[in-house]
Amino acid sequence: MRVAAPEQSPLKARVRLEGRSLEALLVNLTETGVGLAFKEVLLVDLHAPVEIDAELPDGAILRCPGEVRHLTYLEGQDYPTRLGVVLHPAPGADLGPIHRFIQARRTDRSQGFRQG
């Protein structure tokens, strides 16, 4: 699910990657993964472990480890480095905040399509 849309801002995230802590935008979120955008140009190994912290609009915190599965660079973008990350939540982790966020965005988009 795209997090950002013309009327919705991307979410800010803090990402720990290869011993560094970086600011990022969370631009996509599904039950199994996230898309992240970085201002920095990064060279990251595929399968590198990451830790993601982001505050969802309802105040819930998304805190989850993951693994880099995709890296691309979009020249000319404000946030040119994009990472696709598969989430690896701990057994028994509460994924309710992710599910509620995704459902809320689906509802918002559906209502937008009906009005537009």
C-alpha positions in Angstrom: 0.0 0.0 0.0 1.4 3.3 -1.0 1.9 5.4 2.1 2.2 8.7 0.3 -0.4 10.1 -2.1 -1.0 13.6 -3.3 -3.0 14.4 -0.2 -1.0 12.2 2.2 2.6 12.7 3.3 5.0 9.8 3.6 5.9 8.8 7.1 9.2 9.6 8.7 11.3 6.6 9.8 14.5 6.0 11.6 16.5 3.1 10.1 19.5 1.4 11.6 21.6 -0.1 8.8 25.2 -1.3 8.8 26.0 0.4 12.1 24.4 3.7 11.1 21.2 5.4 12.1 19.6 7.2 9.2 16.5 9.3 8.6 14.2 7.9 5.9 10.7 8.2 4.5 8.4 5.2 4.6 6.8 5.3 1.2 5.2 1.9 1.0 3.9 -0.5 3.7 2.4 -4.0 3.4 2.0 -6.8 5.9 5.3 -8.2 4.8 7.5 -5.3 3.8 8.3 -1.6 3.5 9.6 0.7 0.9 12.0 3.3 2.2 13.5 6.4 0.6 16.7 8.1 1.7 18.4 11.4 1.0 21.8 9.8 1.2 23.2 7.8 -1.7 23.7 4.4 -0.1 25.5 1.2 -1.2 23.9 -1.6 0.7 24.3 -5.3 0.4 21.3 -7.3 -0.5 20.1 -9.3 2.6 21.7 -6.7 4.9 19.8 -6.6 8.2 17.9 -3.4 9.1 15.9 -2.1 12.1 13.0 0.2 11.3 11.2 2.6 13.7 8.3 4.7 12.5 5.4 6.4 14.1 2.1 5.7 12.3 -0.6 8.4 12.1 -2.6 6.9 14.9 0.4 7.2 17.2 1.3 3.5 17.1 4.9 2.7 16.7 6.2 0.4 14.0 9.4 -1.2 15.3 10.5 -4.2 13.3 13.7 -5.8 12.0 13.9 -6.6 8.3 16.2 -7.5 5.4 17.1 -5.5 2.3 15.8 -7.2 -0.8 15.9 -4.4 -3.3 18.0 -1.3 -3.9 17.5 1.3 -6.6 18.7 4.8 -7.2 16.3 7.4 -8.8 18.4 10.2 -10.2 17.0 13.7 -9.7 14.7 12.8 -6.8 15.0 14.5 -3.4 15.2 11.1 -1.8 17.0 9.1 -4.5 18.0 5.9 -2.7 15.1 3.4 -2.4 15.2 0.2 -0.4 12.7 -2.6 -0.5 12.8 -4.4 2.9 11.1 -7.6 3.9 9.9 -7.4 7.5 10.9 -10.1 10.0 8.7 -9.5 13.0 9.5 -11.5 16.1 7.2 -14.4 16.8 4.1 -13.1 18.6 4.7 -9.5 17.5 1.6 -7.3 17.4 1.0 -6.5 13.8 -2.3 -4.8 14.5 -1.0 -1.3 14.0 0.2 -2.2 10.5 -3.1 -3.8 9.6 -5.1 -0.9 11.0 -2.9 1.6 9.1 -3.2 -0.3 5.8 -7.0 -0.6 6.2 -7.3 3.1 7.0 -5.4 4.0 3.8 -7.4 1.7 1.7 -10.6 3.3 3.1 -9.2 6.8 2.4 -8.3 5.9 -1.2 -11.6 4.2 -1.8 -13.5 7.2 -0.6 -11.3 9.5 -2.7 -12.1 7.4 -5.8 -15.8 7.7 -5.1 -15.6 11.5 -4.7 -13.2 12.1 -7.6 
